């Protein structure tokens, strides 16, 4: 069955059945994030190829030789569709965030949070030194820096630039 632009068979998403126009036409990147690492690497390599300096014919990125694709650099119309000055862009969450579990990642983080809840004298609980301490996160506490809302899909323009060679 086709789900999320990828094809699933027994918990395995097949890279060759990745459909970027489906995945990147959505308002969030949740479907893309649900794809396997091979898909992420392929998309990353495609983006690198579009932005490689045309004077360097290829570049080695993580053991992959990537050839420069100059079509974006040579196409002002396409550039105007997919690249915008930061001053004119709206920040929005790239994903729909559900409930999640987070962990205190450092002694300083655990101590700072402990001070807020228990005061400086009892900030770091003794168990923190011996086992990971997690807590339930709230999706309402996740928001982009310089937050503003936008319901439009900016990922579809990126998809058009990435997949221009597929049309």
C-alpha positions as CSV (number, residue, x, y, z in Angstrom):
1,X,0.0,0.0,0.0
2,X,1.2,3.5,-0.7
3,X,1.4,5.7,2.4
4,X,3.0,9.0,3.0
5,X,4.7,9.0,-0.4
6,X,6.7,5.9,0.5
7,X,5.7,2.3,0.0
8,X,5.8,0.2,3.2
9,X,6.3,-3.6,3.2
10,X,6.7,-5.2,6.6
11,X,8.1,-2.1,8.3
12,X,10.5,-1.4,5.5
13,X,10.1,1.7,3.3
14,X,11.4,1.2,-0.2
15,X,13.6,4.0,-1.3
16,X,12.9,3.4,-5.0
17,X,9.2,4.1,-4.3
18,X,9.8,7.4,-2.7
19,X,7.5,10.0,-4.3
20,X,8.9,13.5,-3.6
21,X,6.0,15.3,-5.2
22,X,3.7,13.7,-2.8
23,X,5.9,14.0,0.3
24,X,7.0,17.6,-0.4
25,X,3.6,19.0,-1.4
26,X,2.4,18.7,2.2
27,X,2.4,21.5,4.7
28,X,4.7,19.7,7.0
29,X,7.8,17.4,6.7
30,X,6.3,14.6,8.9
31,X,6.0,12.2,6.0
32,X,9.6,12.9,4.8
33,X,10.8,12.3,8.4
34,X,9.0,8.9,8.4
35,X,11.1,7.7,5.4
36,X,14.2,5.7,5.9
37,X,17.7,7.2,6.1
38,X,18.5,6.3,2.4
39,X,15.7,8.7,1.4
40,X,17.1,11.5,3.5
41,X,20.6,10.9,2.1
42,X,19.3,11.0,-1.5
43,X,17.4,14.2,-0.9
44,X,20.4,15.8,0.8
45,X,22.6,14.8,-2.0
46,X,20.1,16.3,-4.5
47,X,20.1,19.6,-2.6
48,X,23.9,19.6,-2.5
49,X,24.1,19.0,-6.3
50,X,21.8,22.0,-6.9
51,X,23.9,24.3,-4.7
52,X,27.4,23.1,-5.6
53,X,29.6,25.7,-7.2
54,X,29.3,25.1,-11.0
55,X,33.1,25.5,-11.2
56,X,33.6,22.4,-9.1
57,X,32.2,19.6,-11.3
58,X,31.9,17.1,-8.4
59,X,32.4,17.1,-4.7
60,X,32.9,14.3,-2.1
61,X,30.2,14.5,0.6
62,X,30.2,11.6,3.1
63,X,31.9,9.3,0.7
64,X,29.4,10.1,-2.1
65,X,30.7,11.8,-5.2
66,X,28.1,14.4,-6.1
67,X,28.0,16.1,-9.5
68,X,27.0,19.7,-9.7
69,X,23.6,20.3,-11.3
70,X,23.7,23.9,-12.6
71,X,20.1,24.2,-13.7
72,X,19.1,26.1,-10.6
73,X,22.1,28.5,-10.9
74,X,21.3,29.1,-14.5
75,X,17.5,29.6,-14.1
76,X,16.5,33.0,-12.5
77,X,12.8,32.1,-12.8
78,X,13.3,28.9,-10.8
79,X,15.5,30.7,-8.3
80,X,12.8,33.3,-7.7
81,X,10.3,30.5,-7.1
82,X,12.3,28.6,-4.5
83,X,14.8,31.0,-2.9
84,X,13.6,34.0,-0.9
85,X,15.3,36.7,1.3
86,X,15.1,35.7,4.9
87,X,13.5,39.1,5.6
88,X,10.4,38.1,3.5
89,X,9.9,34.6,4.9
90,X,7.6,33.4,7.6
91,X,8.9,30.9,10.2
92,X,6.6,28.0,10.8
93,X,6.9,24.5,12.4
94,X,8.3,22.0,9.8
95,X,6.4,19.2,11.5
96,X,3.3,18.5,13.4
97,X,4.5,17.7,16.9
98,X,2.6,15.2,19.0
99,X,3.3,14.1,22.6
100,X,6.9,13.3,23.1
101,X,9.4,12.2,25.7
102,X,12.5,14.3,26.3
103,X,15.5,13.6,28.5
104,X,17.7,15.8,30.6
105,X,20.8,15.8,28.3
106,X,23.3,17.4,30.6
107,X,24.0,17.9,34.3
108,X,23.5,21.6,33.8
109,X,20.1,21.1,32.1
110,X,18.9,18.9,34.9
111,X,20.2,21.3,37.5
112,X,18.6,24.3,36.0
113,X,15.2,22.6,35.7
114,X,15.6,21.2,39.2
115,X,16.2,24.8,40.6
116,X,12.9,25.9,39.0
117,X,10.9,23.0,40.6
118,X,12.8,22.2,43.9
119,X,15.0,25.2,44.6
120,X,18.8,25.5,44.5
121,X,19.5,23.3,47.6
122,X,17.8,20.2,46.1
123,X,18.1,20.9,42.4
124,X,19.8,17.7,41.2
125,X,18.1,14.5,42.3
126,X,20.6,11.7,43.1
127,X,19.1,9.3,40.6
128,X,20.1,11.6,37.7
129,X,23.7,10.4,38.1
130,X,22.7,6.8,37.7
131,X,19.9,6.5,35.1
132,X,18.5,8.6,32.3
133,X,15.7,10.9,33.5
134,X,12.9,11.6,31.0
135,X,9.9,13.8,31.1
136,X,6.7,14.2,29.1
137,X,6.9,17.0,26.7
138,X,4.0,19.1,25.5
139,X,3.6,19.9,21.8
140,X,2.2,23.4,22.8
141,X,5.7,24.3,24.1
142,X,7.3,23.7,20.7
143,X,7.4,26.8,18.4
144,X,9.7,28.2,15.8
145,X,12.1,31.1,16.6
146,X,10.7,34.4,15.6
147,X,7.3,32.6,15.5
148,X,4.7,33.6,13.0
149,X,2.0,31.4,11.5
150,X,1.7,30.4,7.9
151,X,-0.5,27.7,6.4
152,X,1.1,27.7,3.0
153,X,3.4,25.0,1.9
154,X,6.9,26.2,1.2
155,X,8.1,22.7,0.7
156,X,6.3,22.3,-2.6
157,X,8.5,25.0,-4.2
158,X,11.6,23.2,-3.0
159,X,10.2,20.0,-4.5
160,X,9.8,21.6,-7.9
161,X,13.4,22.8,-7.8
162,X,14.7,19.4,-6.7
163,X,12.7,17.3,-9.1
164,X,12.9,19.5,-12.2
165,X,14.9,16.8,-14.0
166,X,12.0,14.3,-13.4
167,X,9.5,16.3,-15.5
